[in-house]
Amino acid sequence: MANYLADNQTRFLDELLDWLRIPSVSADAKFHADVLRAADYLKTRLEEAGVQNVEICPTAGNPIVYGDYLQAGPDAKTVLVYGHYDVQPADPYELWTSPPFEPVIKDEKIYARGACDDKGQVYMHVKAFEMMMRDGQGGVPCNIKFMFEGEEEIGSNNLDIFVKANKEKLQADVILISDTGMLANDVPSIEVGLRGLSYHEVTVTGPNRDLHSGLYGGAVQNPINALCEMIASLHDENGHITIPGFYDNVDELSADERAEMAKAPFSEEEFQKSIGLPASYGEKGYSSMERTSIRPTLDVNGIWGGYTGEGAKTVIASQAHAKISMRLVPHQTSAEITALFQKHFASIAPAGVTVSVHPHHGGEPVVTPTDSVAYKAAADAMETTFGKRPVPTRGGGSIPIVAMFKSELGLDTVLLGFGLDSDAIHSPNEHFGVFNFLKGIETIPHFYRNYAAAE
């Protein structure tokens, strides 16, 4: 297996770079043709690797690429591999040190939008399967089904419809996902928890048109000022979220559980330095590691209104807008938090403006078992290739479909990710280590062999 990987790693990287050149941005309609091209590219590479029954399955939005290999036999375990081929918008382009869709390898890292999230990690699975088919080390020990979607970055709007309509086709014993990360290249880890999500766009409306700020200033409520005051009130001086009822169902970890989490290596100084901050910030009484994993959050993801062009234009805007997301922890639900936010945000509007709240996508928090056969197979696989037992961690991000897979298919998920927090996913200069890409290809076959052999 090692020889096949060494002999083919340049080709593997070249193929990934070709895929990364396709700007499969699902959030922007002008890239729709590119999203379809990315799906076609993935279909071709799966077929070349030896996956059977590969098809592009249409949905009401972007298609799902499905394929399977069921030659291990009816009594063998079946793994459903999920990932996504769509990527985040690359804006702001001017902050990239190289064009986001002209991938380059520098300092042993692949720089491109989607390099880590999630094209690079999806492609590890394609190449790991190819390697099992061709390296002469026992072939493919499990039945494997691949399902890769093109709408994860916009809320997986059609995935649950596809899953509900294809439950028999998607029957498996476990789900394997590489859309997460690990602590460090010398500290392997497996995420066993993810936060949920409640995402909204808000609009504050004042006068019926933009007004001259000299003629009307001081006599009308300014929607931008009002929006800023409303947003500022959503946290108190201790970093707590002020929405009534927000914390009612939050899963509070015990002191022993928090002590176990604290054993994971973490440097507050390095954390601050890595993102250029003079000091960290967050909810009082919790560490940075806890704030980014076991605690819920509320953040403004974008805010706009009035004149933002070059030079000056002295107006009071008719409207102000913001995008606001909340990350949720176990026992919170997106429906509950969405309702609480809508009610509270409308209630704090000052006189002179009206407020509308438009919910976008949401998802549920999840904790995956660490005592399952599949988790042990993954942990053993990482121990084989990294030489260290992986640390179980809780991630701060959201993969809403993990909870959906559990409810619709009854399946637990193993989050076998190889990214790093420093990979700048969703940001300019996203990258993925060549080491991580190749280590993923090396590790994944060990997972299948361990899982197939487990009783």
Stockholm file with secondary structure:
# STOCKHOLM 1.0

chainA/1-455         MANYLADNQTRFLDELLDWLRIPSVSADAKFHADVLRAADYLKTRLEEAGVQNVEICPTAGNPIVYGDYLQAGPDAKTVLVYGHYDVQPADPYELWTSPPFEPVIKDEKIYARGACDDKGQVYMHVKAFEMMMRDGQGGVPCNIKFMFEGEEEIGSNNLDIFVKANKEKLQADVILISDTGMLANDVPSIEVGLRGLSYHEVTVTGPNRDLHSGLYGGAVQNPINALCEMIASLHDENGHITIPGFYDNVDELSADERAEMAKAPFSEEEFQKSIGLPASYGEKGYSSMERTSIRPTLDVNGIWGGYTGEGAKTVIASQAHAKISMRLVPHQTSAEITALFQKHFASIAPAGVTVSVHPHHGGEPVVTPTDSVAYKAAADAMETTFGKRPVPTRGGGSIPIVAMFKSELGLDTVLLGFGLDSDAIHSPNEHFGVFNFLKGIETIPHFYRNYAAAE
#=GR chainA/1-455 SS CHHHHHHHHHHHHHHHHHHHTSCCBTTCGGGHHHHHHHHHHHHHHHHHHTCEEEEEECCSSSCEEEEEECTTCTTSCEEEEEEECCBCCCCCGGGCSSCTTSCEEETTEEESTTTTTTHHHHHHHHHHHHHHHHSSSSCCCSEEEEEEESCGGGTCTTHHHHHHHTTTTTCCSEEEECCCBCSBTTBCEEEEEECEEEEEEEEEECSSSCEEHHHHTTTSCCHHHHHHHHHHTTBCTTSCBCSTTTTTTCCCCCHHHHHHHTTSCCCHHHHHHHTTCSSCCCSTTSCHHHHTTTSCEEEEEEEEESCCSSSCCCEECSEEEEEEEEEECTTCCHHHHHHHHHHHHHHTCCTTCEEEEEEEEEECCEECCSSSHHHHHHHHHHHHHHSSCCEEEECSSCCTHHHHHHHHHCCCEEECCCBCGGGCTTSTTCEEEHHHHHHHHHHHHHHHHHHHHCC
#=GC SS_cons         CHHHHHHHHHHHHHHHHHHHTSCCBTTCGGGHHHHHHHHHHHHHHHHHHTCEEEEEECCSSSCEEEEEECTTCTTSCEEEEEEECCBCCCCCGGGCSSCTTSCEEETTEEESTTTTTTHHHHHHHHHHHHHHHHSSSSCCCSEEEEEEESCGGGTCTTHHHHHHHTTTTTCCSEEEECCCBCSBTTBCEEEEEECEEEEEEEEEECSSSCEEHHHHTTTSCCHHHHHHHHHHTTBCTTSCBCSTTTTTTCCCCCHHHHHHHTTSCCCHHHHHHHTTCSSCCCSTTSCHHHHTTTSCEEEEEEEEESCCSSSCCCEECSEEEEEEEEEECTTCCHHHHHHHHHHHHHHTCCTTCEEEEEEEEEECCEECCSSSHHHHHHHHHHHHHHSSCCEEEECSSCCTHHHHHHHHHCCCEEECCCBCGGGCTTSTTCEEEHHHHHHHHHHHHHHHHHHHHCC
//
